[in-house]
Structure formats: structure tokens, C-alpha cells
Amino acid sequence: MAKAPVLTPQADDFPRWYQDLVSKAELADNGPVRGTMVIRPYGYGLWERMQQEVDARIKAAGAQNAYFPLFIPQSYLTKEAEHVEGFAPELAVVTHGGGKELEEPVVVRPTSETIVNDYFSKWVQSYRDLPLLINQWANVVRWELRPRVFLRTTEFLWQEGHTAHATYEDARDYAAHIHQEVYADFLENVLAMDVVPGRKTVRERFAGAINTLTLEGMMGDGKALQLTTSHELGQNFAKAFETRYLSKDGREEYVWQTSWGSTTRMVGALVMMHGDDDGLRIPPRLAPVQVVIVAVKGDDAVLDTVRGIGDRLKAAGIRVHVDDRADTPFGRRAVDWELKGVPVRIEVGPRDVENGTAVLVRRVAGSKEPTPIGALSKILPKVLEDDQALLLAQSRKRRNDRTVEVTTVEEAAEAASTGWARIAWETLGVEGEAQLAEQGVTVRCLVAADGSVPENDDQPGNIAVVARAY
């Protein structure tokens, strides 16, 4: 009788495969309130590594971390009409506290533009106070009707940046800098994710923004996932909250603003873009554990050897875990590390100790070969970099293979059943976009003919990237 697979095969049921993997790789569990999640230590370790990498890039862009309250007066959200309209269906509102009805209901933050602007209006007085560049790491609540762990949850973790600038050009350039130098750099060079940078259409952009820049990734089933966004807010919030400054020539001017964010959705994207039927495949530059050294047997010679290898690899700057659990069968441990997607597994048994070798198992490349123990410290850095590059190449190949050029709305909808479509924006237009939306297909972004981000929606030659999305 054939042994049942550990995970539902992707080809059989991709959503079930995803749920299986999130659970069996010990990333997260569903929380007690519908739509919430409990992030387990292994999943949170991935998020911590993401935080470290993104935070370093944010600080290199000149922003500083701060913290704003979880509760926002409801009146704040009503000051910017388009903003509150966009978030109204998702708001969680507190009407009672301390056993009494509140004089004014408070909203559990869905995002912090309004409360940040209330304080920006106090902190900004002169052009000397600009640019003001603030970021916070926090949780937010958006009442999700169709939850899915990491991808869409009622509460999730994120960073949200908020900035104020003296001119439109400064704000525009800063939003673009975050889009490319923070987010695109991180997604491609750390998460090994092929992404398409583009501009959201009016229909899809952030409520209250004048422009939204996005990075879109293709998941293993051909659907799209919005990974990060960077918004130009213009002066919409500045005018609502009277955020003004005294210019060099003595005139009062409204500031120009941006906001931008990345979330725990990236953990879900990591699963769906790189995972396979055996489990996760973690990019080496991200992995909290880059190399796990597994003792096949529990005898003293084997245990001494694996611990010695661990010490040498740590000294070489590699993130290592030594698995010397002799009371747990080797086969079970091997499957567990496959599920968790650790890039490299080094297996050492009694015969390996005698031969001075170890079995080097590469999760990404799928290879398994004996390797001299003394050579491991020298060869592993290159192995890890090669596998990092391989993951990015595989994700890029998937997008290229499953993206087609089309010329009609009907062809675009058909192509979106298996992957992405590209169609001239002047052909599709807002009417074609609305027709696609009725079929559950969206314009993920607009890109220029040369693949760059367009300066405006109606730039000649713009291409609409069309897909079904999470």
C-alpha cells in the first residue's frame, strides 16, 4: 500500500497544500477569533529576519522608527473622505470601555495616516522640519471576510512608513526610492522573489492616494499577490489635518506626503512562491537556519563530529543548527527539516565519521552527495549563494512561462485562469478593467513598454498586467 504524502500535492489542491504546509512546517495556527492567527516560533523567526532586512533598508533611506497608538478617534478618519470610504467595511470600532459607553467611538487602527497627520501638524512648523521621515512596526486590524493565514487576516503585523516633504517632487522621488531601494531590493535580493514593479490604476490604488506603486509576484499556482506598496498621498491628508510649513520665502504651504508598507503577507508569499510538494524552500539569505547538521545515530563519535562541524561553520559566519536528538528517528527528523525548508542539511552517521565525509543535501537544488567534512566551511558559502540565485531564476522562469500577450478582454480573462496576461492599457481602459473585475480578474499594475514604472496612467505604450489575485 502506497504511503500517503505528508502534504496534499500542489497539483491536486493548491489552497489545501498551502494550509497543510503552514500547519506542518509549524509556521502558524488559526487564532480563537475568526480571521486571527497565532504565529509560531519558526514562522516568527522568518518574520524577524524579514524585519531586520527591511528595517536596515528603511533606516538607510533616512527614516526613523516611532510608535503611534492602536486606538484612533473615529472623527480622525472622517476628516479624509476618500480614505474613510475606502476602509469603512474593514473597520473594527470600540464603543465601550471600562464598563461604560465611550463619548466618542475609537477605531482599532487599520492604518495610521490620520493619527500620524494629527501629530505631523504639530511637529512641522518650518521648512527646516522637512523632510519628516517616520516608520513604525506595529499590528493593524482590518475586519477580513475571507481570511487565510498570513495572506488575509483580521489582525496582521507590518511596518508603515509616513513622510512629509516640502515639494511634490521630493515626495514623489521618496516614494519611488522606497519602492525600489527598500522593497524591490529586499524582495529580489533576500527573498529571491521575481517581482513586477508597476503603478496601480485609479480603481486599485490606495484610498486617499494620488498614486500607488506596487510590486507584484506570481505564486506557484499562477495567481498574483501584491507584496508591498508605496503611496504618494499628495496634499490630501495635509489639507484635512492642516499640516503646513513656513517656506524659505515666508509663505505658508501644505506639505506633500507619502506612506508605504510591508506585512506578514510576505511569509505567505514565501510559502506560495518557493514551496514544493516536500515543503518550504527558504532562500539562504533569509533563512534563520542556513545549515542544519543532523546526527544519524546517537553514538559519541557521531555527536562529537556534528558538534565540531557546527562550531566550525558558525565561526565561518553561517547560521547553523545542530540536530543531535538521538531519541527521535532520523527519518522523521529528515522529513521535518525538508518541510521547514532549511537550505542545506548535513547528515553524519558512523560510516561517514570513519570516511571523514558527510552527506550534503541541498533543499533548493534537490541534490545529495558525500562531501569531505574538512571542505564544508569552504564550499558552503558558494552553495548557499548558488541556491539563492537558483530560487530567483526559478520564480522568474515561472512568471515568464505563464505570462501571455493578449489583445482583447476575453483573451485576458482566459489567460488569467492559468497565469498572467499583458494587454495594452489603451486597448483595455477603465471599461475593460471593469469587465474583468466582474469575472474576478484585476489589473495588478501598469508598466511602461520598457518594463519601467510609468510616470502617469495614460503614458503612451503603457501595458496592463492582468491576473487573478490573492
GITA-V671426 format. One record per residue. N is the residue number from 1. RES is the residue in three letters. SS is DSSP state (H for helix, E for strand, - for the rest). Layout:
BEGIN
n: {N | N}
res: {RES | RES}
ss: {SS | SS}
END
This chain:
BEGIN
n: {1 | 2 | 3 | 4 | 5 | 6 | 7 | 8 | 9 | 10 | 11 | 12 | 13 | 14 | 15 | 16 | 17 | 18 | 19 | 20 | 21 | 22 | 23 | 24 | 25 | 26 | 27 | 28 | 29 | 30 | 31 | 32 | 33 | 34 | 35 | 36 | 37 | 38 | 39 | 40 | 41 | 42 | 43 | 44 | 45 | 46 | 47 | 48 | 49 | 50 | 51 | 52 | 53 | 54 | 55 | 56 | 57 | 58 | 59 | 60 | 61 | 62 | 63 | 64 | 65 | 66 | 67 | 68 | 69 | 70 | 71 | 72 | 73 | 74 | 75 | 76 | 77 | 78 | 79 | 80 | 81 | 82 | 83 | 84 | 85 | 86 | 87 | 88 | 89 | 90 | 91 | 92 | 93 | 94 | 95 | 96 | 97 | 98 | 99 | 100 | 101 | 102 | 103 | 104 | 105 | 106 | 107 | 108 | 109 | 110 | 111 | 112 | 113 | 114 | 115 | 116 | 117 | 118 | 119 | 120 | 121 | 122 | 123 | 124 | 125 | 126 | 127 | 128 | 129 | 130 | 131 | 132 | 133 | 134 | 135 | 136 | 137 | 138 | 139 | 140 | 141 | 142 | 143 | 144 | 145 | 146 | 147 | 148 | 149 | 150 | 151 | 152 | 153 | 154 | 155 | 156 | 157 | 158 | 159 | 160 | 161 | 162 | 163 | 164 | 165 | 166 | 167 | 168 | 169 | 170 | 171 | 172 | 173 | 174 | 175 | 176 | 177 | 178 | 179 | 180 | 181 | 182 | 183 | 184 | 185 | 186 | 187 | 188 | 189 | 190 | 191 | 192 | 193 | 194 | 195 | 196 | 197 | 198 | 199 | 200 | 201 | 202 | 203 | 204 | 205 | 206 | 207 | 208 | 209 | 210 | 211 | 212 | 213 | 214 | 215 | 216 | 217 | 218 | 219 | 220 | 221 | 222 | 223 | 224 | 225 | 226 | 227 | 228 | 229 | 230 | 231 | 232 | 233 | 234 | 235 | 236 | 237 | 238 | 239 | 240 | 241 | 242 | 243 | 244 | 245 | 246 | 247 | 248 | 249 | 250 | 251 | 252 | 253 | 254 | 255 | 256 | 257 | 258 | 259 | 260 | 261 | 262 | 263 | 264 | 265 | 266 | 267 | 268 | 269 | 270 | 271 | 272 | 273 | 274 | 275 | 276 | 277 | 278 | 279 | 280 | 281 | 282 | 283 | 284 | 285 | 286 | 287 | 288 | 289 | 290 | 291 | 292 | 293 | 294 | 295 | 296 | 297 | 298 | 299 | 300 | 301 | 302 | 303 | 304 | 305 | 306 | 307 | 308 | 309 | 310 | 311 | 312 | 313 | 314 | 315 | 316 | 317 | 318 | 319 | 320 | 321 | 322 | 323 | 324 | 325 | 326 | 327 | 328 | 329 | 330 | 331 | 332 | 333 | 334 | 335 | 336 | 337 | 338 | 339 | 340 | 341 | 342 | 343 | 344 | 345 | 346 | 347 | 348 | 349 | 350 | 351 | 352 | 353 | 354 | 355 | 356 | 357 | 358 | 359 | 360 | 361 | 362 | 363 | 364 | 365 | 366 | 367 | 368 | 369 | 370 | 371 | 372 | 373 | 374 | 375 | 376 | 377 | 378 | 379 | 380 | 381 | 382 | 383 | 384 | 385 | 386 | 387 | 388 | 389 | 390 | 391 | 392 | 393 | 394 | 395 | 396 | 397 | 398 | 399 | 400 | 401 | 402 | 403 | 404 | 405 | 406 | 407 | 408 | 409 | 410 | 411 | 412 | 413 | 414 | 415 | 416 | 417 | 418 | 419 | 420 | 421 | 422 | 423 | 424 | 425 | 426 | 427 | 428 | 429 | 430 | 431 | 432 | 433 | 434 | 435 | 436 | 437 | 438 | 439 | 440 | 441 | 442 | 443 | 444 | 445 | 446 | 447 | 448 | 449 | 450 | 451 | 452 | 453 | 454 | 455 | 456 | 457 | 458 | 459 | 460 | 461 | 462 | 463 | 464 | 465 | 466 | 467 | 468 | 469 | 470}
res: {MET | ALA | LYS | ALA | PRO | VAL | LEU | THR | PRO | GLN | ALA | ASP | ASP | PHE | PRO | ARG | TRP | TYR | GLN | ASP | LEU | VAL | SER | LYS | ALA | GLU | LEU | ALA | ASP | ASN | GLY | PRO | VAL | ARG | GLY | THR | MET | VAL | ILE | ARG | PRO | TYR | GLY | TYR | GLY | LEU | TRP | GLU | ARG | MET | GLN | GLN | GLU | VAL | ASP | ALA | ARG | ILE | LYS | ALA | ALA | GLY | ALA | GLN | ASN | ALA | TYR | PHE | PRO | LEU | PHE | ILE | PRO | GLN | SER | TYR | LEU | THR | LYS | GLU | ALA | GLU | HIS | VAL | GLU | GLY | PHE | ALA | PRO | GLU | LEU | ALA | VAL | VAL | THR | HIS | GLY | GLY | GLY | LYS | GLU | LEU | GLU | GLU | PRO | VAL | VAL | VAL | ARG | PRO | THR | SER | GLU | THR | ILE | VAL | ASN | ASP | TYR | PHE | SER | LYS | TRP | VAL | GLN | SER | TYR | ARG | ASP | LEU | PRO | LEU | LEU | ILE | ASN | GLN | TRP | ALA | ASN | VAL | VAL | ARG | TRP | GLU | LEU | ARG | PRO | ARG | VAL | PHE | LEU | ARG | THR | THR | GLU | PHE | LEU | TRP | GLN | GLU | GLY | HIS | THR | ALA | HIS | ALA | THR | TYR | GLU | ASP | ALA | ARG | ASP | TYR | ALA | ALA | HIS | ILE | HIS | GLN | GLU | VAL | TYR | ALA | ASP | PHE | LEU | GLU | ASN | VAL | LEU | ALA | MET | ASP | VAL | VAL | PRO | GLY | ARG | LYS | THR | VAL | ARG | GLU | ARG | PHE | ALA | GLY | ALA | ILE | ASN | THR | LEU | THR | LEU | GLU | GLY | MET | MET | GLY | ASP | GLY | LYS | ALA | LEU | GLN | LEU | THR | THR | SER | HIS | GLU | LEU | GLY | GLN | ASN | PHE | ALA | LYS | ALA | PHE | GLU | THR | ARG | TYR | LEU | SER | LYS | ASP | GLY | ARG | GLU | GLU | TYR | VAL | TRP | GLN | THR | SER | TRP | GLY | SER | THR | THR | ARG | MET | VAL | GLY | ALA | LEU | VAL | MET | MET | HIS | GLY | ASP | ASP | ASP | GLY | LEU | ARG | ILE | PRO | PRO | ARG | LEU | ALA | PRO | VAL | GLN | VAL | VAL | ILE | VAL | ALA | VAL | LYS | GLY | ASP | ASP | ALA | VAL | LEU | ASP | THR | VAL | ARG | GLY | ILE | GLY | ASP | ARG | LEU | LYS | ALA | ALA | GLY | ILE | ARG | VAL | HIS | VAL | ASP | ASP | ARG | ALA | ASP | THR | PRO | PHE | GLY | ARG | ARG | ALA | VAL | ASP | TRP | GLU | LEU | LYS | GLY | VAL | PRO | VAL | ARG | ILE | GLU | VAL | GLY | PRO | ARG | ASP | VAL | GLU | ASN | GLY | THR | ALA | VAL | LEU | VAL | ARG | ARG | VAL | ALA | GLY | SER | LYS | GLU | PRO | THR | PRO | ILE | GLY | ALA | LEU | SER | LYS | ILE | LEU | PRO | LYS | VAL | LEU | GLU | ASP | ASP | GLN | ALA | LEU | LEU | LEU | ALA | GLN | SER | ARG | LYS | ARG | ARG | ASN | ASP | ARG | THR | VAL | GLU | VAL | THR | THR | VAL | GLU | GLU | ALA | ALA | GLU | ALA | ALA | SER | THR | GLY | TRP | ALA | ARG | ILE | ALA | TRP | GLU | THR | LEU | GLY | VAL | GLU | GLY | GLU | ALA | GLN | LEU | ALA | GLU | GLN | GLY | VAL | THR | VAL | ARG | CYS | LEU | VAL | ALA | ALA | ASP | GLY | SER | VAL | PRO | GLU | ASN | ASP | ASP | GLN | PRO | GLY | ASN | ILE | ALA | VAL | VAL | ALA | ARG | ALA | TYR}
ss: {- | - | - | - | - | - | - | - | - | - | - | - | - | H | H | H | H | H | H | H | H | H | H | H | - | - | - | E | E | E | - | - | - | - | - | - | E | E | E | - | H | H | H | H | H | H | H | H | H | H | H | H | H | H | H | H | H | H | H | H | - | - | - | E | E | - | - | - | - | - | E | E | E | H | H | H | H | - | - | - | H | H | H | H | H | H | H | H | H | H | - | E | E | E | E | E | E | - | - | E | E | E | E | E | E | E | E | E | - | - | - | - | H | H | H | H | H | H | H | H | H | H | H | - | - | E | H | H | H | - | - | E | E | E | E | E | E | E | E | E | E | - | - | - | - | - | - | E | - | - | - | E | - | - | E | E | E | E | E | E | E | E | E | E | E | - | - | H | H | H | H | H | H | H | H | H | H | H | H | H | H | H | H | H | H | H | H | H | H | - | - | - | - | - | - | E | E | E | E | - | - | - | - | - | - | - | - | - | - | - | E | E | E | E | E | E | E | E | - | - | - | - | - | E | E | E | E | E | E | E | E | E | E | E | - | H | H | H | H | H | H | - | - | E | E | E | - | - | - | - | - | E | E | E | - | E | E | E | E | E | E | E | E | - | H | H | H | H | H | H | H | H | H | H | - | E | - | - | E | - | - | - | - | - | - | - | - | - | - | - | E | E | E | E | E | - | - | - | - | H | H | H | H | H | H | H | H | H | H | H | H | H | H | H | H | - | - | - | - | E | E | E | E | - | - | - | - | - | - | H | H | H | H | H | H | H | H | H | H | H | - | - | - | E | E | E | E | E | - | H | H | H | H | H | H | - | E | E | E | E | E | E | - | - | - | - | - | E | E | E | E | E | H | H | H | H | H | H | H | H | H | H | H | H | H | H | H | H | H | H | H | H | H | H | H | H | H | H | H | H | H | - | E | E | E | - | - | - | H | H | H | H | H | H | H | - | - | - | - | E | E | E | E | E | H | H | H | H | H | H | H | H | H | H | H | H | H | - | - | - | - | E | E | E | E | E | E | - | - | - | - | - | - | - | - | - | - | - | - | - | - | - | E | E | E | E | E | - | E | -}
END
